[in-house]
């Protein structure tokens, strides 16, 4: 059974004087993020007790996700308001498509994880998430698209701080643990720097957006955060596709 979560997405989209717009987005998803923090999947990923077949499923789904997320980031880059902003999103797309996906492939092929029963298929949560991001990036104004792709940067980084700390403890007790070393990379300083840049760009987009666009930015951030929850939760609590 999955956790029932509530989110406060029905309130306004105007940040208090002196506050950043991204702080408002963070506040809007407080309940969702608390539910993410309490996930059994993330706890067991950090403390090294996640079953190896479940971890393999997670890596397979994350690899499928990254391929499509890179396309969404490329679409955000294409609608960016200036070359510097476009360069950041395009570089992030390349990193997701090449560097991160390559790390996943190495992990899946190093022989430490159980063999897969067949070619991986997008889970409903994974397909829903990437479809939402791609559709938003392709059809919504740049500020809304930028807000939609931000949770994958920001929430992943915040969760990663805790996971990396737990994984270091696991490695201290068992240096040969089959995935703890990989989890420690979640706290990569370069990734946290990219989160700071992504937040700054979304703040700038909100400054230039209309009130209606800012409302849509809040909704997009909330929906993407819901998908962050579902992506992780359904790895340990699968919701299979109906039989064909």
PyMOL commands that set and color helices and strands:
alter all, ss='L'
color gray80, all
select helices_A, chain A and resi 21-28+30-37+40-47+52-78+83-109+124-139+142-173+180-187+189-208+211-236
alter helices_A, ss='H'
color red, helices_A
deselect
rebuild
show_as cartoon
